Amino acid sequence: VYYDHTHPYATHIDLARFRWNRMYALPRIVAFHNRVPSYFMRDDHDTWQNDCWPGQPNRMGSFLLHEGQAVFNEQTPMSPKTYRTFRWGKDLQVWMTEGRDFRSPNTMSDGPGKTIWGAEQMAWFKRTVTASDATFKILISPSPVVGPDHVNKFDNHSNVNFTYEGEIIRTFLAGQGVIVVCGDRHWQYSSQDTKTGLFEYSSGPTTDKHSTPLKNDNQSMIRYVGARGGFLSVSVDRVDGEPSATFRHHDVNGTVVNEETHKRE
């Protein structure tokens, strides 16, 4: 759901609800959710406006940030908090983080006081990840942690203006053996941080029309990149007692275009 793209813009709360209804009444979306169990996350456009943060100047008429936050909880099945973790058997635990409610302004100078996650979420994340004995730990983030991103973006942990907190998170994740899955990029990719060794997989856009090529000369962390639509699937299996997690990028027809497997002892 995009509040600030394609008219009518959600300039008041009733139009925000209308945009949810218009998308989730589409027969294909209804059929999908009738068959596929889903968790919901939000980022900028379905919270309020592009690259939004609390206190950002309003470009959305009378529609305010706190209303966007409330509409999301109203329209989706949601836990008490939008950051949460779920355990799936012995071998898998997933974490989903909140990237809009607690963040500092993108324009703020980088340093110890600048954050995307906020102190409470950061403490919760470190505590629950450290306590987990799952074979595979996967962070599902609404935005990149490793990247790369377009060189002119300044809105997530892979961008230069969030280097301080980004390095703390990447170092912690790599030390815990966590693998990152992210969205909010218009291209598929697999990357590995050159400093910490942290792996990240971007699902990319669902359609070819919404895809764009990556615009960044520094692609030293890239293992695979594709300007295409489709989806990312992950399977956690045991073969002869040996656990593995396989990450597969698919095109819009479901054909696998990239496959990588991680194994654990």
Secondary structure, 3 states (H helix, E strand, C coil): CCCCCCCCCCCCHHHHHHHHHHHHCCHHHHHHHHHCCCCCCCCCCCCCCCCCCCCCCCCCCCCCHHHHHHHHHHHCCCCCCCCEEEEECCCEEEEECCCCCCCCCCCCCCCCCCCCCCHHHHHHHHHHHHHCCCCEEEEEECCCCCCCCCCCCCCCCCCHHHHHHHHHHHHHHHHCCEEEEECCCCCEEEEECCCCCCEEEECCCCCCCCCCCCCCCCCCCEEEEECCCCEEEEEEEEECCEEEEEEEEECCCCCEEEEEEEECC
